[in-house]
Amino acid sequence: MSSLPVDRRAILAALLVSAAAAPFSGPAAAQDDSLPSWNEGPTKQSILRFVAAVTGEGSPDFVPVPQRIATFDNDGTLWCEQPMYVQLAFALDRVKALSSAHPEWKTQQPFKAVLDGDMAALAKSGTRGLVELVMATHAGMSTAEFEAIASDWLNSARHPKFKRPYTDLVYQPMLELLAYLRANGFKTFIVSGGGIEFMRPWTEEVYGIPPEQVVGSSIKTAFKVETGGPELMRLPAVNFVDDGPGKPVGINSHIGRRPIAAFGNSDGDFQMLQWTTMTAGRRLGLIVHHTDAAREFAYDRKSHFGRLDKALDAAEANGWTVVDMKNDWNRVFKFDQGIRRSD
């Protein structure tokens, strides 16, 4: 299914149309290994040195607590994005779930392609086809109804490779990193191309990030007073795509502070990394490079999902840390304790 040749921003636009935190207690003790799933080496040290520099009283790089903002991409940075974006898998499953009420979909593209499992035909439908899919599956309901539908799907859906809920497919090293930053006075935000209302119902339980600290793509909504009371209704129109150059715009609109640390994994995070690091003061930009086909997936420049090309080329010149998943993480997921890698 990963062969679907669709541009990331097109997917995101289409999808729109239709480790608990430790309390802040100052810099973590040097002898306390708060990142046990990270192998010792330059990558881990770059994180530890940065945190020590910006949190140490008297340090020339000291940053006051209110300014310690860290932004994290979600797909491919905090959880698995292969063989396709999770929200796209949700949209395809929604088509199948609603098909009994739409017999015309058996012969009408792009719905026929989804029902037949014909990803080549779906790809040929392009952005217009994806827009049609999501208009039929994501819009025309209240925000509360959509939240319930998405939550029910996440509770029942299973990843095709790992046969586990998608919320199990979060990266243990990144959960540790989130907690470590918060223990050192950072406020952590998700800044993702995924739908904001698709993510908000579960990010606090899974990542310790509350709904108000989630920045994402959105569709237009309208306030209406229905029989049961006032509702926010989801409309079949894009409001904002939080990807690529949209990420700094979303950060400015939702957060109102420039981050001092940003974490991503693809070219969709390139401008967020630039916005965070290409300014005065101590900054950290980090890219998760998927190099481990055995424990997860190996992909970068040619992937249709989470393509990492331009940002990878720019990393060295910009001083960004690149995580080699295979060599820098001794554990990828919490459940893979039996195949820890330390070589």
C-alpha positions, 0 to 999 in steps of 0.5 A: 500500500505504500506505493501510492504516489501522492504528494504529502500536502495533497494527502493532508489537504484531502484528509482535511476537506471532508509517557506521562510528564514529570513535574518540573524540578530544575535540571535533571541530575547528571547521573540520572539516565532519563533517556535509557532507550538512547544508546550512548554517543554523539546523538544522545550527547547533543540532546543532553548538552543542549538541555544542560546549556539552556537550563543551567543557572549562570550558563551563557545560553540560559533560557527562562522557563516560559521560553522553553518551547519544544515542538514535535512533528507527529507522523514518523517522529512520535509514532509510525507513519508507514505503510501510510499515514494513519489518518489516511488509513482511517479515511479508507476504512471509513469508506468501507464502513459507510459503503452499505449505505452507498451502493453507488460506490461499487461503481463510482470512483474513487470509492470503487478503488477503495472497496476493491483494494485497488491502490493503483486506481486510487492513485490515478484519481489524484488529489481530487479523488482523495478530496472526494473520499474525505468529503464523504468520511470526515465532514458533515458531522459535529466535532463531537461526532467526529471525535467519537468516530475517530476514537472508536477507530483507533481503539479497534484498528490494527497496524498491518505489520505489527498487528497492534493498535496504532497508539502502541506504535509510538517510539519509546525513545521519543516518549522518554525525550518528551518526559525529559524535556518537561522535567527540565521546564520545557512545554512540549507541543505537537505541530503536525500535518495531521488533522488537529481533531483527529489527534487531540482526543488521544495525545494527552493519554499517549504523549502527555500532551494536552489538546490545547498543545496540539497544532495541526491541519484543520477543516472549516467549522461552523457554529449551529444550534441544533435540536440537541443544542449548540454544535460545531459542524465540520464543513467540506472545506480546508481551513489550514494545512499545517505542513511545510511552510505552514508549520511556522505559521501554525506555531506563531498562530497557536503558540505565539512563541518561537521554539528553541527546539524542534523535532521532525523526520521529513521534508514536511518539517524543514521549515519548522526546523529552519524557523526554530534554529536559524536565529540567535541563541542556543537551539536544537533541531533534530531529525529522526532518520528511519534506518531500521527495517527490522524493528520498524521501516527503512525509508527516506528520499524515495518514500511516498510517506515521510519523504526525507530528502531536502532536510537530510541534505541541509542537516549538517550545514544547519547543525541539526542532529540526525538520529540513526534509528538503527544505531542510536535507539536500543529500543524502538517501541515499548513492546520490543524489549526482546529485540533491543539493539545495542551494537 
